Amino acid sequence: MRSKIGKTSTIDVKLSNTGIDGAGIFHDIRYTNDNYGGNQNVITFEITNVSGNPIEIIYLDLEKHNHYVGGGPSTNKIKIKIHGTIELGDFLTGLQMILEAEKISNTLDPGY
């Protein structure tokens, strides 16, 4: 059963699929949002190193929390370091893509 605050559409965008010339060549960004609503809403954020500098994990403290759906390892903080100007550009373009996708989703499907 869908949540009363949820939407009927989902978001699944990937920087390399946006049609922006040269987007996602070094670091490709993917974002999904099932728009289910409330605490049951699930989003994913993925950075794939296609050909750029490695993505450095600065902090990741895995803890086991069983109070959320999925029950897998979780953390209170993830800190990464991205080296390179082009990689930064891909990252910022990816964040802009996510913002635009959410704006379009909110306009076309505001929920019920």
N, C-alpha and C positions, 0 to 999 in steps of 0.2 A: 504494500500500500504506500502510495506517495505521501510525502509530508504535505500538509496544507500550505506551508510557506515555500515549498519547492517550485521548480520550474519544469516545463515539459521538455526543454532542450538541454543538451550537454555541450561543453566546449572541449575541443581537442585540437590544439594548434601546435605546429612545429615550425621553427624559424626557417629551416631549409625548404619548407613547402609554401612559404608566403609569397613567393614570386618577387621578392626584393632582390635585386641584382647583387650577388655575392654574399647574401645572408647565410650565416651558419656554416661558413667555410672552415673556420677554425674550431669554434665551440658551437654546437647545435643545441638549441633550447627547445624542450617540449613541455607543454602544460596541459593538464586535463582538469576539468571540473564537472562532476556529475550533476551539479545543481539540485541535489536531493533536498537540501535545506536542513537547518538546525545542526545538531551534533552529528547527524548521520551523513552530512555532506562530506564528500571525499574529493580532495584535489591532489594532484601529483605535480612535481616540478623536477625535471630531469635535465642535466647538462651532460652532453656527450662530447668528449674531446675527439674531434674529427682529425685534425692535423696540427693543432696548435700546441702551445706549452701545456704540460700536465696540470691538472687541477689538484692543488695541494690541500689535503685535509689537515687543518690546524687543530680542530677540536671536535671530538665525537665521543661522548660518554654514553655508551649503550646501557640502558636499564631495561628491565622487564616490567611492563605494565600490562595487567590483564583486564583493566577496566574499560578499554576501548575495543571496538569491533576490530577483529584481526588478531589481536593479542600478540603480535610479533614484537621484536626488539624496537624500542623507541628511545628517544633522548629528549632532553629539555633544550639542547643547544647543538647546532651544527655550525661550524665555522670553517670556511674554505678560503683559500688564497688563489687568485687568478693572476698569472703573470702575462704581460704583453698588452700592447695598445690595441691590436686587432682583436684579441680575445676579449678585451674590455668592451670594444665596440659591439661585438656579437652579443655579449651579456646584456648591455644596455638596450640594444635593439630587441632582444628577447623579452626584456621587461616591458618595453613599450608595446610589443606585440600582445603580451598578456593583458595589459591595461586596455588596449583597443578591443580585444576580444570580449573582455568583461563588459565594456561600455556598450558594444553592439548587442550582446546577450541581454543586458538590462533594458535596452531600448526595445528590442524585438519580443522579448519574453520576460516581462517584469515579475512573473510569478502570480500566484493567486492566493 
